[in-house]
C-alpha cells in the first residue's frame, strides 16, 4: 500500500525539522558557553593559585615590589632611561636580587661586555666599590668573592648576541632546558632583526613584538631596556611614554614601563616612574636610592638628595674583551 503525503504534511514535517535544528543549535551554544565560562573560571583559579604559590617574580627592591606586586610569566617589562640615568644599573640591581632568590637569568648584553657586567654584579652583591674591582684593588679569591662565584656559577648566562633569530634560538633552548626563569635584553635598539627592507621604527617594532611573543610562549618575564629620544636631555623634565625612541610598538607591547629618574644625575634620591601598567596602577615610586659607588638601586626609608663629591664618583674603565661566556 502506498502512502501519499499532501503538501501540508510536508510543510509540517519541514517546520518540525527546522524547530529541532534550532533547538539543537541552542543546546550546542549553551554547551559551548558553559565550556567557555568553565575555562575562564579555571584560568582565573589557576592564576590565583599560582600567585599564592610564590611563582610571581619579585625584584627584591622593596618599594618597587610594594607598588607593582611583582611580575608574571609572559609580562614584558620595559626599562627606559636617558644616558647615565641608570636603566642598566636598575636591570643589574634586579638581576642581583633574582640570583639571591635562586632564579636563573639569561642576559643579552649588547652595550657592555661580559667582564663589565660581572664587575658591576660583583660590586652590587659583595658591596665592593666598583673602582676597586676595575683597578684590581681586591683579592678576588677572598671568601666573599667565592660566595659571589657560587651564586652566579649555574644561574647566570650572559650573551653578546644581537641577531634576533639567534636570540630566539638561545631563548628557546635555555628556557626549555630550565636554564632561564627571567630574560633581560639590553637594549632593544641594538637588536638586529636582519631585515633589509624595514625602516628603523619598524625593525624596533618587529623586535618588540617578537620578544613579547617569546615571553608569552615560554611563560617568562621579559625585561627590555630602551633608550630615549635625544631631545629630552635639553628639556629637563620627567620622561613620558612618547620619549621612548621609536616608541610606538614598544609601549604597545609592554605590560609595564619603568623610568628611573633623577633631576640631577649625581643625586642619590631616585624616582621610578611607572608610566604604564597594564594590570595595575601607574604613578611614581619613591624611597629609591642610587648607590653610585656600587651602581646599585636600593629601597630606603628616608631618601636623601645628596650630590656626590668629586672624590666619591665611580671611575669608569672599559674592557675590550668581548668573549661570549656562560656562567
C-alpha positions as CSV (number, residue, x, y, z in Angstrom):
1,X,0.0,0.0,0.0
2,X,1.4,3.4,-1.0
3,X,1.1,6.3,1.5
4,X,0.8,9.6,-0.2
5,X,1.5,12.8,1.7
6,X,0.0,16.1,0.8
7,X,1.8,19.5,0.7
8,X,0.5,20.5,4.1
9,X,2.0,17.4,5.7
10,X,5.4,18.0,4.0
11,X,5.4,21.6,5.2
12,X,4.6,20.5,8.8
13,X,7.5,18.0,8.7
14,X,9.9,20.6,7.5
15,X,8.7,23.0,10.2
16,X,9.3,20.3,12.9
17,X,12.8,19.6,11.4
18,X,13.6,23.3,11.5
19,X,12.4,23.6,15.1
20,X,14.6,20.6,16.1
21,X,17.6,22.1,14.3
22,X,17.1,25.4,16.1
23,X,16.8,23.6,19.5
24,X,20.0,21.6,18.7
25,X,21.8,24.8,17.8
26,X,20.7,26.4,21.1
27,X,21.9,23.4,23.0
28,X,25.2,23.5,21.3
29,X,25.6,27.2,22.0
30,X,24.7,26.6,25.7
31,X,27.2,23.8,26.0
32,X,30.0,25.9,24.3
33,X,29.1,28.9,26.5
34,X,29.3,26.7,29.6
35,X,32.6,25.3,28.5
36,X,34.0,28.8,27.9
37,X,32.7,30.0,31.3
38,X,34.2,27.0,32.9
39,X,37.5,27.6,31.1
40,X,37.6,31.3,32.2
41,X,36.9,30.3,35.8
42,X,39.6,27.6,35.7
43,X,42.1,30.0,34.3
44,X,41.2,32.6,37.0
45,X,41.5,30.0,39.7
46,X,44.8,28.7,38.3
47,X,46.3,32.1,38.1
48,X,45.2,33.0,41.6
49,X,46.7,29.8,43.0
50,X,49.9,30.5,41.0
51,X,50.1,33.9,42.6
52,X,49.6,32.4,46.1
53,X,52.2,29.7,45.5
54,X,55.0,32.3,45.1
55,X,55.6,32.0,41.4
56,X,55.4,35.7,41.0
57,X,58.8,37.2,40.2
58,X,59.9,39.9,42.7
59,X,62.6,42.5,42.1
60,X,63.9,42.3,45.6
61,X,63.8,46.1,45.8
62,X,61.2,46.6,48.5
63,X,59.5,49.8,47.4
64,X,59.2,48.6,43.7
65,X,57.6,45.3,44.8
66,X,55.2,47.1,47.2
67,X,54.0,49.2,44.3
68,X,53.9,46.6,41.5
69,X,53.4,43.3,43.5
70,X,55.9,41.6,41.2
71,X,56.0,40.2,37.6
72,X,54.4,37.2,36.0
73,X,55.4,34.9,33.2
74,X,54.5,36.5,29.8
75,X,55.0,40.0,31.1
76,X,57.2,42.4,29.0
77,X,58.7,45.0,31.3
78,X,60.4,48.0,29.6
79,X,63.0,50.0,31.5
80,X,63.6,53.2,29.7
81,X,66.1,55.9,30.5
82,X,68.3,58.8,29.5
83,X,72.0,58.2,29.2
84,X,73.6,57.8,32.7
85,X,70.2,57.8,34.4
86,X,70.6,54.2,35.4
87,X,68.5,51.8,33.2
88,X,71.3,49.2,33.1
89,X,72.1,49.8,36.7
90,X,68.4,49.1,37.6
91,X,68.4,46.0,35.4
92,X,71.6,44.7,37.1
93,X,70.2,45.5,40.6
94,X,67.2,43.4,39.8
95,X,69.3,40.6,38.4
96,X,71.4,40.6,41.6
97,X,68.3,40.2,43.7
98,X,66.9,37.5,41.4
99,X,70.2,35.5,41.8
100,X,69.8,35.7,45.5
101,X,66.4,34.2,45.1
102,X,67.9,31.2,43.2
103,X,66.3,32.4,40.0
104,X,68.1,31.7,36.7
105,X,68.7,34.6,34.5
106,X,69.6,35.0,30.8
107,X,71.0,38.4,29.9
108,X,71.6,39.7,26.3
109,X,74.0,42.5,26.9
110,X,74.6,44.5,23.7
111,X,76.2,47.5,25.2
112,X,78.6,46.1,27.9
113,X,80.9,43.1,27.6
114,X,81.0,40.1,29.9
115,X,83.6,41.5,32.3
116,X,81.9,44.8,32.7
117,X,78.6,43.1,33.6
118,X,80.4,40.7,36.0
119,X,82.3,43.6,37.7
120,X,79.1,45.5,38.3
121,X,77.3,42.5,39.6
122,X,80.2,41.7,41.9
123,X,80.2,45.3,43.2
124,X,76.4,45.1,43.9
125,X,76.4,41.7,45.5
126,X,79.7,41.9,47.5
127,X,79.3,45.6,48.4
128,X,82.7,46.4,46.9
129,X,83.2,49.8,45.3
130,X,83.3,49.4,41.6
131,X,86.5,51.2,41.0
132,X,88.3,48.8,43.3
133,X,87.3,45.9,41.0
134,X,88.1,47.8,37.8
135,X,91.6,48.6,39.0
136,X,92.3,45.2,40.6
137,X,92.4,46.5,44.2
138,X,90.6,43.5,45.7
139,X,91.7,39.9,46.4
140,X,89.3,38.0,44.1
141,X,90.0,34.8,46.0
142,X,88.6,36.0,49.3
143,X,85.5,34.3,50.8
144,X,83.1,37.0,49.7
145,X,84.1,36.5,46.0
146,X,84.0,32.7,46.4
147,X,80.4,33.2,47.6
148,X,79.7,35.5,44.6
149,X,81.1,33.0,42.2
150,X,78.9,30.2,43.7
151,X,75.9,32.5,43.4
152,X,76.3,33.2,39.7
153,X,78.0,30.0,38.6
154,X,75.0,28.0,37.4
155,X,72.4,30.7,37.5
156,X,73.5,33.4,35.1
157,X,74.0,33.3,31.3
158,X,75.4,36.4,29.5
159,X,75.3,36.6,25.8
160,X,76.5,39.4,23.4
161,X,74.4,38.0,20.5
162,X,72.4,40.8,18.8
163,X,70.9,38.8,15.8
164,X,67.2,38.4,16.6
165,X,66.8,34.9,15.0
166,X,69.8,33.6,17.0
167,X,68.4,35.2,20.2
168,X,65.2,33.4,19.6
169,X,67.0,30.1,19.4
170,X,69.0,30.8,22.5
171,X,65.8,31.7,24.4
172,X,64.0,28.6,23.3
173,X,66.9,26.4,24.3
174,X,67.7,28.0,27.7
175,X,64.0,28.2,28.8
176,X,63.1,24.8,27.6
177,X,66.1,23.2,29.4
178,X,65.2,25.0,32.6
179,X,68.3,27.3,32.5
180,X,66.4,30.6,32.5
181,X,63.5,31.9,34.6
182,X,63.8,35.5,33.6
183,X,65.2,37.2,30.4
184,X,66.8,40.6,30.0
185,X,67.7,42.4,26.8
186,X,70.0,45.5,27.0
187,X,69.0,47.2,24.8
188,X,66.3,46.8,22.1
189,X,67.7,49.5,19.8
190,X,70.8,47.3,19.3
191,X,69.0,44.1,18.3
192,X,69.4,43.3,14.7
193,X,66.3,41.9,13.1
194,X,68.3,41.2,9.9
195,X,65.7,42.9,7.7
196,X,67.0,44.9,4.8
197,X,63.6,46.5,3.8
198,X,62.2,47.7,7.2
199,X,62.7,51.2,8.5
200,X,64.3,51.6,11.9
201,X,61.0,52.2,13.7
202,X,59.5,49.1,12.0
203,X,62.6,47.0,13.0
204,X,62.2,48.0,16.6
205,X,58.5,47.2,16.4
206,X,59.2,43.8,15.0
207,X,61.8,43.1,17.6
208,X,59.4,44.2,20.4
209,X,56.6,42.0,19.2
210,X,58.9,39.0,18.8
211,X,60.2,39.4,22.3
212,X,56.7,39.7,23.7
213,X,55.6,36.6,21.8
214,X,58.5,34.7,23.2
215,X,57.7,35.8,26.8
216,X,54.1,34.6,26.3
217,X,55.1,31.4,24.6
218,X,57.6,30.3,27.3
219,X,55.8,32.0,30.2
220,X,58.8,34.0,31.4
221,X,59.1,37.7,32.4
222,X,61.0,39.6,29.7
223,X,62.8,42.8,30.7
224,X,63.6,45.0,27.7
225,X,65.8,48.1,28.1
226,X,65.1,51.1,25.7
227,X,66.7,54.4,25.1
228,X,65.0,57.8,25.0
229,X,64.9,60.3,22.1
230,X,67.9,62.7,22.4
231,X,65.7,65.8,22.8
232,X,64.6,65.0,26.4
233,X,68.1,65.9,27.7
234,X,67.6,69.5,26.8
235,X,64.0,69.8,28.2
236,X,64.9,69.0,31.9
237,X,61.6,67.3,32.7
238,X,60.4,63.9,33.9
239,X,60.1,61.4,31.0
240,X,56.8,60.3,29.4
241,X,56.0,57.3,27.2
242,X,56.4,59.2,23.9
243,X,60.0,59.9,24.8
244,X,60.9,56.2,24.1
245,X,62.9,56.1,20.9
246,X,60.8,54.5,18.1
247,X,58.2,54.1,20.9
248,X,55.0,53.1,19.1
249,X,55.3,49.3,19.3
250,X,57.5,49.3,22.4
251,X,54.8,50.9,24.6
252,X,52.0,48.9,22.9
253,X,53.7,45.5,23.6
254,X,54.8,46.4,27.1
255,X,52.8,45.3,30.1
256,X,54.8,47.6,32.4
257,X,57.1,50.6,31.6
258,X,59.5,51.9,34.2
259,X,61.6,55.1,34.0
260,X,64.3,55.7,36.7
261,X,64.6,59.5,37.1
262,X,66.7,62.0,39.0
263,X,66.6,65.7,38.5
264,X,70.3,65.7,38.8
265,X,72.2,62.7,37.6
266,X,74.7,62.9,40.5
267,X,72.0,62.9,43.2
268,X,71.2,59.7,45.1
269,X,67.4,60.0,45.6
270,X,65.7,58.4,42.6
271,X,62.1,58.2,41.4
272,X,60.9,55.2,39.4
273,X,58.1,56.4,37.2
274,X,55.6,53.7,36.3
275,X,54.4,55.1,33.0
276,X,52.4,52.1,32.0
277,X,50.9,49.2,34.0
278,X,48.5,47.0,32.0
279,X,47.2,45.3,35.1
280,X,47.6,47.8,37.9
281,X,48.2,51.4,38.8
282,X,50.6,53.9,37.4
283,X,52.4,56.6,39.3
284,X,55.8,57.4,40.9
285,X,57.7,55.0,43.2
286,X,59.7,57.0,45.8
287,X,62.1,55.9,48.5
288,X,64.6,54.6,46.0
289,X,68.3,55.4,46.4
290,X,71.0,55.0,43.8
291,X,74.3,54.0,45.4
292,X,76.8,55.4,42.9
293,X,79.8,53.6,44.3
294,X,78.1,50.2,43.6
295,X,75.9,51.4,40.7
296,X,73.1,49.8,42.7
297,X,69.5,50.8,43.4
298,X,68.0,50.0,46.8
299,X,64.9,50.9,48.8
300,X,65.4,53.4,51.6
301,X,63.0,54.7,54.3
302,X,64.2,58.3,54.1
303,X,65.7,59.1,50.7
304,X,68.3,61.8,50.5
305,X,69.2,64.2,47.8
306,X,72.9,64.3,48.4
307,X,75.1,65.1,45.5
308,X,78.3,63.0,45.4
309,X,81.6,64.9,46.0
310,X,84.2,64.6,43.2
311,X,86.3,62.0,45.0
312,X,83.3,59.7,45.5
313,X,82.2,59.5,41.9
314,X,83.0,56.0,40.5
315,X,85.7,55.9,37.9
316,X,84.9,54.2,34.6
317,X,87.2,51.9,32.6
318,X,86.1,49.9,29.5
319,X,87.4,46.4,28.9
320,X,87.9,45.3,25.3
321,X,87.3,41.5,25.8
322,X,84.1,40.6,24.1
323,X,84.3,36.8,24.6
324,X,80.9,35.2,24.9
325,X,81.0,33.0,28.1
326,X,78.3,31.2,30.0
327,X,78.3,31.2,33.8
